[in-house]
Amino acid sequence: MISGGYRKLAIATCVGMLIVLLGGALVTNTGSGDGCGTDWPLCNGALVPELEGATLIAFIHRVAAALFLALAIALHVFIRRWRTDGETAKLSSWVLGLTLGQVLSGALVAWTVGNEDLFIFTSLLHNLVICGLFSLLADLTIQSCLHRAGGGRTGPRA
């Protein structure tokens, strides 16, 4: 078993993903998908663009996604560092892999926003990856809560 820090980090990562999901829904529902143009990782050619209108909404979604990526990396490292069952370690690898896939599919969405023929496919890919990511991260978070009654950490891996 591993410490309660695992549970807290898993819950924080899950909440972070929900914030990014809400931000993505806001981008879609306000028509702000082209708020940063076709630039990625920059936004309208700047690291921090003028924060107004569609650009503000798209930029906030990107910043939230970057913070979520950092949380997913931290969760993966935490799980790999502390002894845990192989299933949890494998699940954390899938979560990290799908998070990286989600970031890359988001880049594809940004790069194809002006091309309707490609945009529909990149947008669907972005939605498909988040469905899998949400499912696996929810499972990982539920498992972390179930581990709560099991005891403390067993120490770092050698």
N, C-alpha and C positions, 0 to 999 in steps of 0.2 A: 504494500500500500504506500501511497505518497501523502504528503501533507495537505492540510486544508487550503494551502496556497494554490494548489491545483484547482480546487473547486472555485475559488474566488477568481482565478485567472480565466478559467473556462467560462464562468458566468459573465465576466467583463468582456471577453471576446464575443460571446453570443450577443450581448447587449450592443456592442460595437457594430456587429454585423446588422442588427436590426436598424440602427441609426443610418448606416450606409444604405440599406434597403429603402428606408423612408426617403432618404435624399435622392436616390435613383427614381423613386416614384414621383417625387416633386419635379425632378428634371423632366421626366416624361410628361406629366400632367400639365406643366406650364409651358411646354414646347421649348425648353431651354437646352435641348440636346446639342445645338450648335453654338452655345454660349461661349465656348472656348475656341470656336472655329475647328479646323482640322489639326490643330497643334496638340501634340502629346509627347512628352509629359508637360510641356509648357502650356500656358493658357493665353491665347491671342499673342503669342510671341514673348510673353513675359513670365517670370517665375511667379510673381504676384501681380495679376492684372488690375485694371480699374474695377472695383467691386461694386457693380450696379447691374440691375436687371438680370437678364438671362446669364450673363457672365458670372455674377455673384452666386447664383444657384448652382451652375455647373462647377464652379471652382470649389464651393463648399463640399459638393459630392466628391470631388477628387481628393480634397484634403482628408475627408472622413475615410475614404478608401485607403489612403496611405497610412493613416493611423490604425485602421483595421488590419492592414498587412503587418504592421509592427506588432500588434497584439497576437496575430496568428503565428508569427515567427517566435515570439516570446513563449507562447503556449507550447509550441513544438519543442523548443529547446528545453523548457522546463520538464516536459514529459520524458524527453530523451535523457536528460541528465539524471533524473531520479529513477530508481528501479521501479518498474511497473510491469504489468502483464504485457505480453507481446501484442495482444489485440488492441490495447489502448495506444501503444506506440505506433502500430500500423495505421490506426484511425487518425492519429495526429499527423502522420505523413500525408495521408489523403487530404486532410483538411488544409494543410499547407500547400500541397500541390494544386488543389482546386482554387485556393486563394490566389496563387500565382497565375493560374489559368484565367481567373476572373479579371485580374488586373490586365493581362494581355488581351483578353477579349474586349475589355473597356477601351484599350488603346485602338483596337480594330474598329470599334464603334466610332471613336473620334476621327480616325483617319478616313472613314467611309461615309461620314455624315452627309456629304454633298452628293453622293452617288446612290440614288434610290435603289438601283438594282442590287448593289452589294450591301447597302445599309440594312435591308430587311434580314439578310442572312447573319450579318455580324450582330445585329440586335437580338435575334433569336438565339444565337450562340451565347451571348452575354446572359440572357434570361435562363437558358438551359443550365449553364454552369452554376449560377447562383442557386438554382433549385437543388442540385446535388450537394453543393457546399452547405446550404442551410440544413439539409437533412443530416449530413454527417456531423456538423458542428452541434446540432441539437442533441444527437445521440451521444457525442463526447461529453457534452455538458450534463446530460442526464446521468451518464456513468460516473461523472465526477461527484455528483450529489449522492449516488448510491455508495461510493467509496467512503463517504463521510463517516459512516459508522465503523469502518474497518480499522482505524488506527493511524499512526503517524508514518512518517517517511522511513525508508529503510536505508537511506544514505546515498551518496553520489555513486555513479558507476565508476568502476576502476578503469 
